[in-house]
Amino acid sequence: MGYRTRPTAAQQFAPVDLLRGILVVSSFGFWAVVLGLMPALLFRAWLA
């Protein structure tokens, strides 16, 4: 097993893809919350 000293491409890029997926999901959730709260905030500001 000494001929595989370097990690494979899957082992090397899997954490990067996982981190990118987490960032995409978190940013999507952030924008969903912002776009969901924006009409309520505008309506409350318009009422005030």
C-alpha positions in Angstrom: 0.0 0.0 0.0 3.0 2.3 -0.2 2.4 3.3 -3.8 -0.7 5.3 -2.8 0.9 8.1 -0.8 -1.2 10.9 -2.4 -5.0 11.0 -1.7 -7.3 10.3 -4.6 -9.3 13.1 -6.2 -12.5 12.1 -4.5 -10.8 12.2 -1.0 -9.2 15.5 -1.9 -12.2 17.3 -3.2 -15.0 15.8 -1.1 -14.6 18.2 1.8 -14.6 21.2 -0.6 -17.8 20.0 -2.3 -19.4 19.4 1.2 -18.4 22.9 2.3 -19.7 24.4 -1.0 -23.0 22.5 -0.5 -23.3 23.8 3.1 -22.6 27.3 1.9 -25.2 27.1 -0.9 -27.8 25.6 1.5 -27.1 28.2 4.2 -27.2 31.1 1.7 -30.4 29.8 0.2 -31.9 29.6 3.6 -30.7 33.1 4.4 -32.3 34.5 1.3 -35.5 32.6 1.9 -35.7 34.1 5.4 -34.9 37.6 4.1 -37.4 37.4 1.2 -40.0 36.0 3.6 -39.5 38.7 6.2 -39.2 41.6 3.8 -42.9 42.0 2.9 -43.8 41.8 6.6 -41.2 44.5 7.5 -42.3 46.7 4.7 -46.0 46.3 5.7 -45.2 47.1 9.3 -43.2 50.2 8.2 -46.0 51.2 5.9 -48.5 50.8 8.8 -46.3 52.9 11.1 
